Amino acid sequence: MTISEYVAVLVEIADDSGGGVVAPPRTVPDCRDDEDNLVLDLAAEVASSSSSRMTPT
């Protein structure tokens, strides 16, 4: 199985489960390691998405 095929299977699983796949904007350039920046970009996007869905109690 190629990487592209593997990614396609993961996307299909995410879609079938009611989830999805995000490509967060590149907003965190703080770390020298680009992969760390990608993780921080994702964390920032998830925090942003979840806070917009929260309702006050």
C-alpha positions in Angstrom: 0.0 0.0 0.0 1.4 3.4 -0.9 1.2 6.4 1.4 -1.4 8.0 -0.9 -3.6 4.9 -0.6 -3.1 4.8 3.1 -4.1 8.5 3.4 -7.2 7.9 1.2 -8.2 5.0 3.6 -7.8 7.3 6.6 -9.8 10.1 5.0 -12.6 7.6 4.1 -12.7 6.3 7.7 -12.9 9.9 9.1 -15.7 10.8 6.7 -17.6 7.6 7.3 -17.4 8.2 11.1 -18.9 11.6 10.8 -15.6 13.3 11.3 -13.4 14.9 8.8 -9.9 16.0 7.9 -8.6 19.5 8.4 -5.6 21.3 6.9 -5.0 24.0 9.5 -3.5 27.3 8.4 0.2 27.7 9.1 0.0 30.2 12.0 2.7 29.0 14.5 6.3 29.7 13.4 7.8 29.5 16.9 9.8 26.3 16.8 12.9 25.5 14.8 11.5 22.1 14.0 8.8 22.4 11.3 7.0 19.3 12.4 6.6 20.8 15.9 5.1 23.9 14.2 2.6 21.6 12.4 1.5 20.1 15.7 1.1 23.5 17.2 -0.9 24.7 14.2 -3.3 21.8 14.6 -3.6 22.4 18.3 -4.4 26.1 17.7 -7.0 25.2 15.0 -8.7 22.6 17.2 -8.8 25.0 20.2 -10.3 27.7 17.9 -12.9 25.3 16.4 -14.0 23.9 19.8 -14.3 27.3 21.4 -16.6 28.5 18.7 -19.0 25.5 19.3 -19.1 26.0 23.1 -22.3 27.5 24.5 -22.4 29.5 27.7 -24.0 27.8 30.7 
